[in-house]
């Protein structure tokens, strides 16, 4: 097994290789505006660090979000391209699940990432491997009471400390954690633990077709 994992659903542009037993190379850069520029060089970097060629990859893992439209699609399109070129499967995982797995917390908690517009993407977990709610997008004040007393992992918790006073690491997504979670599920034969590699947006994009635009063509 050699999994190439990537996630661009958050400001972290993150890539990792996992051989089924351990992460053999990883790269993460936090830059919310340069996903398209940074992702492929990061793939080259982790392959070079591991001393491997792309054709050694047996599967691709990708974070499907939730996340903003532009950044999220960079990772998903790249994962699909690699899957097609190499003839290997692509396994989708919720981005929040990667953060939860990396936390190592074995009691109820939540994960929250920055959704912009003064909102967070979030979900609740029974432990680091078990999500108990669907991912959602809400204003922090609207969910603070329901998450009261719970640790909250991720950048969303650090952005809104008044709503999430018990902020926990990690702050940013890690493809190394995403790859390790995928390797664990694949090793256990858990094919139901993956999502289709399609974007999880949770809300409509900012760009909209005007409803009452003026016709300027001559009659």
DOGUMI-894722 format. One record per residue: x, y, z of N, C-alpha, C in turn; residue in one letter. Coordinates in nm, 2 decimals. Layout:
N
X, Y, Z, X, Y, Z, X, Y, Z, A
...
END
This chain:
219
0.08, -0.12, 0.00, 0.00, 0.00, 0.00, 0.09, 0.12, 0.00, X
0.06, 0.22, -0.08, 0.12, 0.35, -0.08, 0.01, 0.45, -0.11, X
-0.04, 0.52, -0.01, -0.14, 0.62, -0.03, -0.09, 0.76, -0.04, X
-0.14, 0.83, -0.14, -0.11, 0.97, -0.16, -0.23, 1.05, -0.11, X
-0.21, 1.13, 0.00, -0.32, 1.20, 0.06, -0.31, 1.35, 0.04, X
-0.42, 1.42, 0.02, -0.41, 1.56, 0.01, -0.54, 1.63, 0.05, X
-0.53, 1.75, 0.10, -0.65, 1.83, 0.14, -0.62, 1.97, 0.12, X
-0.72, 2.04, 0.05, -0.71, 2.18, 0.03, -0.84, 2.25, 0.07, X
-0.92, 2.19, 0.16, -1.05, 2.24, 0.20, -1.04, 2.35, 0.31, X
-0.92, 2.37, 0.36, -0.89, 2.47, 0.46, -0.77, 2.56, 0.41, X
-0.73, 2.66, 0.49, -0.61, 2.73, 0.44, -0.48, 2.64, 0.44, X
-0.48, 2.53, 0.49, -0.36, 2.44, 0.49, -0.36, 2.36, 0.36, X
-0.26, 2.38, 0.28, -0.23, 2.29, 0.16, -0.14, 2.18, 0.21, X
-0.20, 2.06, 0.22, -0.13, 1.96, 0.29, -0.13, 1.83, 0.21, X
-0.01, 1.76, 0.20, 0.01, 1.64, 0.13, 0.09, 1.54, 0.21, X
0.06, 1.41, 0.19, 0.14, 1.31, 0.27, 0.14, 1.18, 0.19, X
0.24, 1.10, 0.22, 0.24, 0.96, 0.17, 0.24, 0.86, 0.29, X
0.16, 0.76, 0.28, 0.15, 0.66, 0.38, 0.17, 0.52, 0.32, X
0.25, 0.44, 0.38, 0.28, 0.30, 0.32, 0.20, 0.19, 0.38, X
0.10, 0.23, 0.46, 0.01, 0.13, 0.52, 0.05, 0.10, 0.67, X
0.17, 0.14, 0.70, 0.22, 0.13, 0.84, 0.25, 0.26, 0.91, X
0.30, 0.35, 0.83, 0.34, 0.48, 0.88, 0.35, 0.59, 0.77, X
0.34, 0.71, 0.81, 0.36, 0.82, 0.71, 0.51, 0.82, 0.68, X
0.54, 0.82, 0.55, 0.68, 0.82, 0.50, 0.73, 0.96, 0.46, X
0.64, 1.05, 0.43, 0.67, 1.19, 0.40, 0.55, 1.28, 0.40, X
0.57, 1.40, 0.44, 0.45, 1.49, 0.44, 0.49, 1.64, 0.42, X
0.40, 1.72, 0.38, 0.42, 1.86, 0.36, 0.30, 1.94, 0.39, X
0.31, 2.05, 0.46, 0.19, 2.13, 0.49, 0.23, 2.28, 0.49, X
0.16, 2.36, 0.42, 0.18, 2.51, 0.41, 0.04, 2.57, 0.43, X
0.04, 2.67, 0.52, -0.09, 2.74, 0.54, -0.09, 2.87, 0.46, X
-0.17, 2.87, 0.36, -0.19, 2.99, 0.27, -0.32, 2.98, 0.20, X
-0.42, 3.06, 0.25, -0.56, 3.05, 0.20, -0.58, 3.09, 0.06, X
-0.48, 3.15, -0.01, -0.50, 3.21, -0.14, -0.41, 3.14, -0.25, X
-0.34, 3.04, -0.21, -0.24, 2.98, -0.31, -0.25, 2.83, -0.32, X
-0.37, 2.78, -0.30, -0.39, 2.63, -0.31, -0.34, 2.58, -0.45, X
-0.38, 2.64, -0.55, -0.35, 2.60, -0.69, -0.20, 2.60, -0.71, X
-0.13, 2.70, -0.66, 0.01, 2.71, -0.68, 0.10, 2.61, -0.60, X
0.05, 2.58, -0.48, 0.13, 2.51, -0.38, 0.11, 2.36, -0.39, X
-0.01, 2.31, -0.44, -0.04, 2.17, -0.42, 0.06, 2.08, -0.50, X
0.07, 2.10, -0.63, 0.16, 2.01, -0.71, 0.30, 2.01, -0.67, X
0.36, 2.13, -0.64, 0.50, 2.12, -0.58, 0.51, 2.05, -0.45, X
0.40, 2.05, -0.37, 0.40, 1.97, -0.25, 0.40, 1.82, -0.27, X
0.33, 1.78, -0.38, 0.33, 1.64, -0.42, 0.47, 1.60, -0.46, X
0.53, 1.68, -0.55, 0.67, 1.65, -0.59, 0.76, 1.64, -0.47, X
0.74, 1.73, -0.38, 0.83, 1.73, -0.26, 0.82, 1.61, -0.18, X
0.70, 1.56, -0.15, 0.69, 1.44, -0.06, 0.74, 1.32, -0.14, X
0.72, 1.31, -0.27, 0.77, 1.19, -0.34, 0.92, 1.19, -0.34, X
0.98, 1.31, -0.36, 1.12, 1.32, -0.36, 1.18, 1.28, -0.22, X
1.11, 1.33, -0.12, 1.16, 1.30, 0.02, 1.15, 1.15, 0.05, X
1.05, 1.08, -0.01, 1.04, 0.94, 0.01, 1.12, 0.86, -0.08, X
1.18, 0.93, -0.19, 1.26, 0.85, -0.29, 1.17, 0.76, -0.37, X
1.05, 0.81, -0.40, 0.95, 0.73, -0.48, 0.90, 0.81, -0.60, X
0.85, 0.73, -0.70, 0.79, 0.79, -0.82, 0.64, 0.79, -0.80, X
0.57, 0.87, -0.88, 0.43, 0.88, -0.87, 0.36, 0.75, -0.90, X
0.42, 0.67, -0.99, 0.36, 0.54, -1.03, 0.36, 0.43, -0.92, X
0.43, 0.46, -0.81, 0.43, 0.37, -0.70, 0.30, 0.38, -0.61, X
0.23, 0.49, -0.63, 0.10, 0.51, -0.55, 0.00, 0.41, -0.59, X
-0.06, 0.35, -0.49, -0.17, 0.25, -0.51, -0.31, 0.30, -0.47, X
-0.32, 0.42, -0.42, -0.45, 0.48, -0.39, -0.43, 0.63, -0.35, X
-0.54, 0.71, -0.38, -0.53, 0.85, -0.35, -0.64, 0.88, -0.24, X
-0.61, 0.96, -0.14, -0.70, 1.00, -0.04, -0.72, 1.15, -0.05, X
-0.84, 1.20, -0.04, -0.86, 1.34, -0.05, -0.97, 1.39, 0.05, X
-0.94, 1.50, 0.11, -1.04, 1.56, 0.20, -1.15, 1.63, 0.11, X
-1.27, 1.60, 0.14, -1.38, 1.65, 0.06, -1.45, 1.77, 0.12, X
-1.40, 1.82, 0.22, -1.46, 1.94, 0.29, -1.53, 1.90, 0.42, X
-1.61, 1.99, 0.47, -1.66, 2.11, 0.40, -1.55, 2.22, 0.39, X
-1.56, 2.30, 0.29, -1.47, 2.41, 0.27, -1.52, 2.51, 0.17, X
-1.45, 2.62, 0.15, -1.48, 2.72, 0.05, -1.47, 2.66, -0.09, X
-1.55, 2.71, -0.18, -1.55, 2.65, -0.31, -1.42, 2.64, -0.39, X
-1.35, 2.76, -0.39, -1.23, 2.76, -0.48, -1.12, 2.67, -0.43, X
-1.08, 2.68, -0.30, -0.98, 2.60, -0.24, -1.01, 2.45, -0.25, X
-1.13, 2.42, -0.21, -1.17, 2.28, -0.20, -1.16, 2.21, -0.33, X
-1.20, 2.27, -0.44, -1.20, 2.20, -0.57, -1.06, 2.17, -0.62, X
-0.96, 2.25, -0.58, -0.82, 2.23, -0.62, -0.78, 2.09, -0.58, X
-0.80, 2.05, -0.46, -0.76, 1.91, -0.41, -0.84, 1.80, -0.48, X
-0.97, 1.83, -0.49, -1.05, 1.72, -0.55, -1.02, 1.70, -0.69, X
-1.00, 1.80, -0.77, -0.97, 1.79, -0.91, -0.83, 1.72, -0.93, X
-0.74, 1.76, -0.85, -0.60, 1.70, -0.85, -0.61, 1.55, -0.82, X
-0.68, 1.52, -0.71, -0.70, 1.38, -0.67, -0.76, 1.30, -0.78, X
-0.87, 1.35, -0.85, -0.93, 1.28, -0.96, -0.84, 1.26, -1.07, X
-0.76, 1.36, -1.10, -0.66, 1.35, -1.22, -0.56, 1.24, -1.19, X
-0.50, 1.24, -1.07, -0.41, 1.13, -1.03, -0.47, 0.99, -1.04, X
-0.59, 0.98, -0.99, -0.66, 0.86, -0.99, -0.68, 0.81, -1.13, X
-0.72, 0.89, -1.22, -0.74, 0.86, -1.36, -0.61, 0.82, -1.43, X
-0.51, 0.90, -1.41, -0.38, 0.88, -1.47, -0.31, 0.75, -1.43, X
-0.33, 0.72, -1.30, -0.26, 0.60, -1.24, -0.35, 0.48, -1.24, X
-0.48, 0.49, -1.26, -0.57, 0.38, -1.26, -0.58, 0.32, -1.12, X
-0.58, 0.41, -1.02, -0.60, 0.37, -0.88, -0.72, 0.43, -0.82, X
-0.78, 0.38, -0.71, -0.90, 0.43, -0.65, -0.87, 0.56, -0.58, X
-0.97, 0.65, -0.57, -0.96, 0.77, -0.48, -1.06, 0.76, -0.37, X
-1.02, 0.78, -0.25, -1.10, 0.76, -0.13, -1.13, 0.90, -0.07, X
-1.25, 0.94, -0.06, -1.29, 1.07, 0.00, -1.31, 1.05, 0.15, X
-1.26, 1.15, 0.23, -1.28, 1.16, 0.37, -1.33, 1.30, 0.41, X
-1.41, 1.31, 0.51, -1.45, 1.44, 0.56, -1.33, 1.51, 0.62, X
-1.30, 1.63, 0.58, -1.19, 1.71, 0.63, -1.19, 1.72, 0.78, X
-1.31, 1.74, 0.84, -1.32, 1.74, 0.98, -1.27, 1.61, 1.05, X
-1.29, 1.50, 0.98, -1.25, 1.37, 1.04, -1.10, 1.36, 1.05, X
-1.03, 1.43, 0.96, -0.88, 1.43, 0.97, -0.83, 1.51, 1.09, X
-0.90, 1.62, 1.12, -0.86, 1.70, 1.24, -0.90, 1.62, 1.36, X
-1.01, 1.56, 1.36, -1.05, 1.48, 1.48, -0.95, 1.37, 1.51, X
-0.91, 1.30, 1.40, -0.82, 1.18, 1.42, -0.69, 1.23, 1.47, X
-0.64, 1.35, 1.42, -0.51, 1.40, 1.46, -0.51, 1.45, 1.61, X
-0.63, 1.48, 1.66, -0.64, 1.53, 1.80, -0.61, 1.42, 1.90, X
-0.64, 1.30, 1.87, -0.62, 1.19, 1.96, -0.71, 1.19, 2.08, X
-0.81, 1.28, 2.08, -0.90, 1.29, 2.20, -1.00, 1.17, 2.20, X
-1.01, 1.11, 2.32, -1.09, 0.99, 2.33, -1.21, 1.01, 2.43, X
-1.27, 1.13, 2.42, -1.39, 1.16, 2.49, -1.47, 1.26, 2.40, X
-1.60, 1.28, 2.43, -1.67, 1.37, 2.34, -1.61, 1.51, 2.32, X
-1.61, 1.55, 2.19, -1.56, 1.68, 2.16, -1.62, 1.73, 2.02, X
-1.57, 1.84, 1.97, -1.62, 1.89, 1.84, -1.50, 1.94, 1.77, X
-1.52, 1.95, 1.64, -1.42, 2.01, 1.55, -1.48, 2.13, 1.48, X
-1.41, 2.24, 1.47, -1.46, 2.36, 1.40, -1.35, 2.43, 1.32, X
-1.38, 2.45, 1.19, -1.29, 2.52, 1.10, -1.36, 2.65, 1.05, X
-1.27, 2.74, 1.00, -1.32, 2.87, 0.96, -1.40, 2.86, 0.83, X
-1.53, 2.90, 0.83, -1.61, 2.90, 0.72, -1.63, 3.04, 0.66, X
-1.55, 3.14, 0.71, -1.56, 3.28, 0.67, -1.71, 3.32, 0.70, X
-1.74, 3.45, 0.66, -1.87, 3.51, 0.69, -1.91, 3.50, 0.84, X
-1.81, 3.49, 0.93, -1.83, 3.48, 1.07, -1.90, 3.35, 1.11, X
-1.88, 3.25, 1.03, -1.93, 3.12, 1.06, -1.82, 3.01, 1.07, X
-1.86, 2.89, 1.12, -1.77, 2.78, 1.12, -1.83, 2.66, 1.06, X
-1.75, 2.57, 1.00, -1.79, 2.44, 0.97, -1.76, 2.35, 1.09, X
-1.85, 2.26, 1.13, -1.83, 2.19, 1.25, -1.90, 2.06, 1.25, X
-1.86, 1.97, 1.35, -1.93, 1.84, 1.37, -1.89, 1.80, 1.51, X
-1.97, 1.71, 1.57, -1.94, 1.65, 1.70, -1.89, 1.51, 1.68, X
-1.81, 1.47, 1.78, -1.74, 1.34, 1.78, -1.75, 1.27, 1.92, X
-1.77, 1.14, 1.91, -1.77, 1.06, 2.04, -1.62, 1.04, 2.08, X
-1.53, 1.02, 1.98, -1.39, 1.01, 2.01, -1.32, 1.04, 1.88, X
-1.19, 1.03, 1.87, -1.11, 1.07, 1.75, -1.15, 1.00, 1.62, X
-1.21, 0.89, 1.63, -1.25, 0.81, 1.51, -1.39, 0.81, 1.48, X
-1.48, 0.87, 1.56, -1.62, 0.85, 1.55, -1.70, 0.98, 1.55, X
-1.74, 1.02, 1.43, -1.82, 1.14, 1.41, -1.97, 1.10, 1.44, X
-2.04, 1.18, 1.52, -2.18, 1.15, 1.56, -2.28, 1.24, 1.50, X
-2.23, 1.35, 1.43, -2.33, 1.44, 1.36, -2.28, 1.46, 1.22, X
-2.36, 1.50, 1.13, -2.32, 1.54, 1.00, -2.25, 1.68, 1.01, X
-2.16, 1.71, 0.92, -2.09, 1.84, 0.91, -2.20, 1.94, 0.89, X
-2.18, 2.06, 0.95, -2.28, 2.17, 0.93, -2.20, 2.30, 0.93, X
-2.27, 2.41, 0.89, -2.22, 2.54, 0.90, -2.31, 2.63, 0.98, X
-2.26, 2.70, 1.08, -2.34, 2.79, 1.16, -2.25, 2.90, 1.22, X
-2.32, 3.00, 1.27, -2.25, 3.10, 1.35, -2.21, 3.05, 1.49, X
-2.09, 3.08, 1.53, -2.05, 3.02, 1.66, -2.14, 3.05, 1.78, X
-2.20, 3.17, 1.78, -2.30, 3.19, 1.89, -2.42, 3.10, 1.89, X
-2.46, 3.06, 1.77, -2.57, 2.97, 1.76, -2.55, 2.83, 1.81, X
-2.43, 2.79, 1.82, -2.40, 2.65, 1.86, -2.32, 2.64, 1.99, X
-2.29, 2.76, 2.04, -2.20, 2.76, 2.17, -2.27, 2.68, 2.28, X
-2.40, 2.70, 2.30, -2.47, 2.64, 2.41, -2.47, 2.48, 2.39, X
-2.49, 2.44, 2.27, -2.50, 2.29, 2.24, -2.36, 2.23, 2.26, X
-2.26, 2.30, 2.24, -2.12, 2.25, 2.26, -2.06, 2.29, 2.39, X
-2.13, 2.35, 2.48, -2.08, 2.40, 2.61, -2.01, 2.28, 2.68, X
-1.89, 2.30, 2.74, -1.82, 2.20, 2.81, -1.74, 2.11, 2.73, X
-1.75, 2.11, 2.60, -1.68, 2.02, 2.51, -1.55, 2.09, 2.46, X
-1.44, 2.02, 2.45, -1.32, 2.07, 2.38, -1.36, 2.09, 2.24, X
-1.30, 2.19, 2.17, -1.32, 2.21, 2.03, -1.19, 2.22, 1.96, X
-1.17, 2.14, 1.86, -1.04, 2.13, 1.78, -1.06, 2.21, 1.66, X
-0.95, 2.28, 1.62, -0.94, 2.35, 1.49, -0.94, 2.50, 1.50, X
-0.91, 2.56, 1.38, -0.90, 2.70, 1.37, -1.02, 2.78, 1.41, X
-1.14, 2.72, 1.39, -1.26, 2.78, 1.43, -1.27, 2.81, 1.58, X
-1.22, 2.72, 1.66, -1.22, 2.74, 1.80, -1.13, 2.85, 1.84, X
-1.02, 2.87, 1.78, -0.93, 2.98, 1.81, -0.98, 3.11, 1.76, X
-1.05, 3.11, 1.65, -1.11, 3.24, 1.60, -1.22, 3.29, 1.69, X
-1.29, 3.21, 1.76, -1.41, 3.25, 1.84, -1.40, 3.19, 1.98, X
-1.30, 3.24, 2.06, -1.28, 3.19, 2.19, -1.40, 3.21, 2.29, X
-1.48, 3.32, 2.26, -1.59, 3.35, 2.35, -1.70, 3.24, 2.33, X
-1.71, 3.17, 2.22, -1.80, 3.07, 2.20, -1.74, 2.93, 2.23, X
-1.61, 2.91, 2.21, -1.54, 2.79, 2.23, -1.42, 2.81, 2.32, X
-1.44, 2.82, 2.45, -1.33, 2.85, 2.54, -1.22, 2.74, 2.55, X
-1.26, 2.62, 2.52, -1.17, 2.51, 2.54, -1.11, 2.46, 2.40, X
-1.03, 2.55, 2.34, -0.97, 2.52, 2.21, -0.86, 2.42, 2.22, X
-0.86, 2.32, 2.13, -0.75, 2.22, 2.14, -0.68, 2.21, 2.00, X
-0.56, 2.16, 2.01, -0.48, 2.13, 1.88, -0.53, 2.00, 1.82, X
-0.51, 1.98, 1.69, -0.44, 2.07, 1.60, -0.53, 2.19, 1.55, X
-0.46, 2.30, 1.51, -0.53, 2.41, 1.46, -0.57, 2.39, 1.31, X
-0.47, 2.33, 1.24, -0.48, 2.31, 1.09, -0.49, 2.16, 1.05, X
-0.55, 2.14, 0.94, -0.56, 2.01, 0.88, -0.42, 1.95, 0.84, X
-0.41, 1.82, 0.85, -0.29, 1.75, 0.82, -0.32, 1.63, 0.73, X
-0.26, 1.63, 0.61, -0.28, 1.51, 0.52, -0.22, 1.38, 0.58, X
-0.12, 1.40, 0.67, -0.06, 1.28, 0.74, -0.17, 1.21, 0.82, X
-0.25, 1.29, 0.90, -0.36, 1.23, 0.98, -0.46, 1.17, 0.89, X
-0.50, 1.24, 0.78, -0.60, 1.19, 0.68, -0.55, 1.06, 0.62, X
-0.42, 1.05, 0.59, -0.37, 0.93, 0.53, -0.37, 0.81, 0.63, X
-0.33, 0.85, 0.75, -0.33, 0.74, 0.86, -0.47, 0.69, 0.89, X
-0.57, 0.78, 0.89, -0.71, 0.73, 0.91, -0.75, 0.65, 0.79, X
-0.72, 0.68, 0.67, -0.76, 0.60, 0.55, -0.69, 0.47, 0.56, X
-0.56, 0.46, 0.59, -0.49, 0.34, 0.59, -0.55, 0.25, 0.70, X
-0.59, 0.30, 0.81, -0.65, 0.22, 0.92, -0.78, 0.16, 0.87, X
-0.86, 0.24, 0.80, -0.99, 0.19, 0.75, -0.97, 0.09, 0.64, X
-0.88, 0.11, 0.55, -0.85, 0.02, 0.45, -0.80, -0.11, 0.50, X
-0.71, -0.10, 0.60, -0.65, -0.22, 0.66, -0.76, -0.31, 0.73, X
-0.86, -0.24, 0.78, -0.97, -0.31, 0.85, -1.08, -0.35, 0.75, X
-1.06, -0.33, 0.63, -1.16, -0.36, 0.53, -1.29, -0.28, 0.54, X
-1.28, -0.16, 0.59, -1.39, -0.07, 0.61, -1.42, 0.02, 0.49, X
-1.47, -0.04, 0.38, -1.50, 0.04, 0.26, -1.62, 0.14, 0.28, X
-1.70, 0.11, 0.39, -1.81, 0.20, 0.41, -1.76, 0.33, 0.48, X
-1.64, 0.33, 0.52, -1.59, 0.45, 0.59, -1.54, 0.56, 0.51, X
-1.57, 0.55, 0.37, -1.52, 0.66, 0.28, -1.64, 0.72, 0.21, X
-1.61, 0.84, 0.17, -1.71, 0.92, 0.10, -1.68, 0.93, -0.05, X
-1.77, 0.96, -0.14, -1.74, 0.98, -0.28, -1.66, 1.11, -0.28, X
-1.56, 1.11, -0.37, -1.47, 1.23, -0.38, -1.54, 1.34, -0.45, X
-1.64, 1.39, -0.39, -1.72, 1.51, -0.44, -1.72, 1.62, -0.33, X
-1.73, 1.74, -0.38, -1.71, 1.85, -0.28, -1.83, 1.86, -0.18, X
-1.80, 1.88, -0.06, -1.90, 1.91, 0.05, -1.90, 2.06, 0.07, X
-1.99, 2.13, 0.01, -1.99, 2.28, 0.02, -2.07, 2.33, 0.14, X
-2.19, 2.27, 0.16, -2.29, 2.30, 0.27, -2.36, 2.44, 0.24, X
-2.31, 2.52, 0.15, -2.38, 2.64, 0.12, -2.35, 2.68, -0.02, X
-2.44, 2.77, -0.08, -2.42, 2.81, -0.22, -2.30, 2.90, -0.24, X
-2.24, 2.90, -0.36, -2.12, 2.98, -0.38, -2.16, 3.13, -0.38, X
-2.06, 3.22, -0.36, -2.08, 3.36, -0.36, -2.13, 3.41, -0.49, X
-2.07, 3.36, -0.60, -2.11, 3.40, -0.73, -2.25, 3.36, -0.77, X
-2.33, 3.45, -0.81, -2.47, 3.41, -0.85, -2.51, 3.48, -0.98, X
-2.59, 3.41, -1.06, -2.64, 3.48, -1.18, -2.74, 3.58, -1.14, X
-2.73, 3.71, -1.19, -2.82, 3.81, -1.16, -2.97, 3.77, -1.20, X
-3.06, 3.80, -1.11, -3.20, 3.76, -1.14, -3.27, 3.86, -1.24, X
-3.24, 3.98, -1.23, -3.31, 4.08, -1.31, -3.21, 4.17, -1.39, X
-3.12, 4.10, -1.46, -3.02, 4.18, -1.54, -3.08, 4.25, -1.66, X
-3.02, 4.36, -1.70, -3.08, 4.44, -1.81, -3.03, 4.38, -1.95, X
-3.12, 4.36, -2.04, -3.08, 4.31, -2.17, -3.03, 4.43, -2.25, X
-2.91, 4.41, -2.31, -2.84, 4.52, -2.38, -2.83, 4.50, -2.53, X
-2.87, 4.38, -2.57, -2.86, 4.35, -2.72, -2.97, 4.42, -2.79, X
-2.94, 4.46, -2.91, -3.05, 4.54, -2.99, -3.16, 4.44, -3.03, X
-3.28, 4.50, -3.04, -3.40, 4.42, -3.08, -3.40, 4.40, -3.23, X
END
